[in-house]
Amino acid sequence: MPRHTPSLVGLPAPVQASLLRAGQRLRAHRVQRGWTVAEMAERLFCSPTTWRALEAGKPGTSIGLFVQALWLFGELDTLDAVAPAPAGLASNRRVRRPAGKVAPGVIGEAERDF
């Protein structure tokens, strides 16, 4: 009986379908180059089982492995199209809190009574 992690079992159907399509695209790139699962796993320094899980769209596989596979296929620049930043957002801009407000989760001086 397979183990199921509650956070992975409850994935919405569109998320599961998207992961499956991403895995299928990785498999298509591997097959196009004529690489076996074992060769691909060796190139990525992972086990063949882990590579098969990535191709199967398993949500528990490493995103780092996924990005490394894109790099190996020469497709790393396609990652920039994933969740692009909003147009009005400057990449080096910092978000500032209003003066006098404490960051969430930080105990203020007035609350320290020990």
MILOLUM-472051 format. One line per field, with one value per residue (C-alpha): residue number from 1; z, x, y; residue in three letters. Coordinates in pm, whole numbers, plus 32768, in hexadecimal, padded with zeros to 4 digits. Layout:
MILOLUM-472051
resi c(NUM | ...)
w c(Z | ...)
u c(X | ...)
v c(Y | ...)
resn c(ALA | ...)
end
This chain:
MILOLUM-472051
resi c(1 | 2 | 3 | 4 | 5 | 6 | 7 | 8 | 9 | 10 | 11 | 12 | 13 | 14 | 15 | 16 | 17 | 18 | 19 | 20 | 21 | 22 | 23 | 24 | 25 | 26 | 27 | 28 | 29 | 30 | 31 | 32 | 33 | 34 | 35 | 36 | 37 | 38 | 39 | 40 | 41 | 42 | 43 | 44 | 45 | 46 | 47 | 48 | 49 | 50 | 51 | 52 | 53 | 54 | 55 | 56 | 57 | 58 | 59 | 60 | 61 | 62 | 63 | 64 | 65 | 66 | 67 | 68 | 69 | 70 | 71 | 72 | 73 | 74 | 75 | 76 | 77 | 78 | 79 | 80 | 81 | 82 | 83 | 84 | 85 | 86 | 87 | 88 | 89 | 90 | 91 | 92 | 93 | 94 | 95 | 96 | 97 | 98 | 99 | 100 | 101 | 102 | 103 | 104 | 105 | 106 | 107 | 108 | 109 | 110 | 111 | 112 | 113 | 114)
w c(8000 | 7F95 | 8091 | 805D | 80ED | 813A | 8092 | 7F50 | 7F44 | 7F58 | 7E23 | 7D42 | 7BF8 | 7B25 | 7BEC | 7BBF | 7A49 | 7A28 | 7ADA | 79F7 | 78BE | 793F | 7977 | 781B | 7785 | 7841 | 77C0 | 765B | 7677 | 76FB | 75EC | 74DD | 7545 | 7550 | 76C2 | 779D | 78F8 | 798C | 78BB | 791B | 7A8B | 7A74 | 79D3 | 7AEA | 7C04 | 7C75 | 7C74 | 7B4C | 7C36 | 7C85 | 7B15 | 7AC9 | 7BDE | 7B3E | 79E9 | 7A89 | 7B1C | 7C86 | 7D5C | 7E5F | 7D73 | 7D94 | 7CD8 | 7CD0 | 7C0C | 7B1E | 7ADF | 7AB5 | 79AF | 78F6 | 78FA | 7876 | 7758 | 7709 | 776E | 78A9 | 7810 | 77F2 | 796B | 7957 | 78C2 | 79FD | 7AE0 | 7A59 | 7B4C | 7B39 | 7A47 | 7B51 | 7C37 | 7C37 | 7C87 | 7D6A | 7E1D | 7F8F | 803D | 8167 | 829E | 831A | 8421 | 8583 | 851B | 8586 | 8498 | 84C8 | 85C6 | 866E | 87DB | 8809 | 8926 | 89CF | 89E2 | 8A94 | 8C03 | 8C94)
u c(8000 | 809F | 80DD | 801E | 8084 | 7F49 | 7FD3 | 8016 | 7ED2 | 7E02 | 7E96 | 7D8E | 7D54 | 7DDD | 7F23 | 7F44 | 7F01 | 8004 | 810C | 80BC | 80E3 | 822F | 82AD | 823C | 82FB | 8436 | 840E | 83E2 | 8529 | 85DE | 8556 | 85A5 | 8712 | 8711 | 876E | 86FA | 866C | 87B2 | 8882 | 87A4 | 87B6 | 8930 | 8947 | 8871 | 891B | 87D4 | 8745 | 8681 | 8556 | 8566 | 857B | 844F | 838E | 83DD | 836B | 822E | 81DB | 81FA | 81D5 | 82D6 | 8401 | 84FC | 84C5 | 863F | 8654 | 8548 | 8606 | 874E | 86A6 | 8630 | 8797 | 8818 | 871E | 877D | 8623 | 8676 | 8604 | 84A3 | 848B | 8476 | 8319 | 829C | 81DD | 826E | 8284 | 816F | 81C5 | 81C8 | 82B3 | 841D | 8509 | 85EC | 84D6 | 84AC | 835E | 835F | 8288 | 81E3 | 82B5 | 8278 | 81ED | 829B | 82C5 | 81C9 | 8239 | 8334 | 8300 | 82FD | 83AB | 825E | 820F | 8351 | 82FB | 83F6)
v c(8000 | 814E | 825F | 83A0 | 84EE | 85B9 | 86F2 | 8633 | 856E | 86AB | 874D | 87E6 | 8733 | 8855 | 884B | 86D5 | 86F7 | 880A | 8738 | 8612 | 86EB | 8776 | 8613 | 85AE | 86D4 | 866D | 850A | 858C | 8651 | 851D | 8439 | 8539 | 852E | 83B1 | 83A2 | 8284 | 82B7 | 8235 | 8328 | 844C | 83F2 | 83D9 | 8531 | 85C7 | 8505 | 846A | 830C | 8286 | 8266 | 83DA | 8433 | 8353 | 8403 | 8553 | 84D9 | 844D | 85A3 | 8537 | 8671 | 8607 | 8619 | 8731 | 8874 | 8896 | 8752 | 87D1 | 8915 | 885A | 877D | 88B4 | 8933 | 87E7 | 87F5 | 895E | 89D6 | 8A9A | 8BE2 | 8B54 | 8B60 | 8CDD | 8CB9 | 8C09 | 8CF7 | 8E3C | 8F5D | 9061 | 9179 | 928C | 91D1 | 923F | 9122 | 91F0 | 92A8 | 9264 | 9264 | 934D | 933D | 9478 | 9529 | 94AB | 9358 | 921B | 90F5 | 8FDC | 8EDD | 8FC5 | 901C | 9196 | 924D | 9298 | 9122 | 90C1 | 90BF | 8FCE)
resn c(MET | PRO | ARG | HIS | THR | PRO | SER | LEU | VAL | GLY | LEU | PRO | ALA | PRO | VAL | GLN | ALA | SER | LEU | LEU | ARG | ALA | GLY | GLN | ARG | LEU | ARG | ALA | HIS | ARG | VAL | GLN | ARG | GLY | TRP | THR | VAL | ALA | GLU | MET | ALA | GLU | ARG | LEU | PHE | CYS | SER | PRO | THR | THR | TRP | ARG | ALA | LEU | GLU | ALA | GLY | LYS | PRO | GLY | THR | SER | ILE | GLY | LEU | PHE | VAL | GLN | ALA | LEU | TRP | LEU | PHE | GLY | GLU | LEU | ASP | THR | LEU | ASP | ALA | VAL | ALA | PRO | ALA | PRO | ALA | GLY | LEU | ALA | SER | ASN | ARG | ARG | VAL | ARG | ARG | PRO | ALA | GLY | LYS | VAL | ALA | PRO | GLY | VAL | ILE | GLY | GLU | ALA | GLU | ARG | ASP | PHE)
end
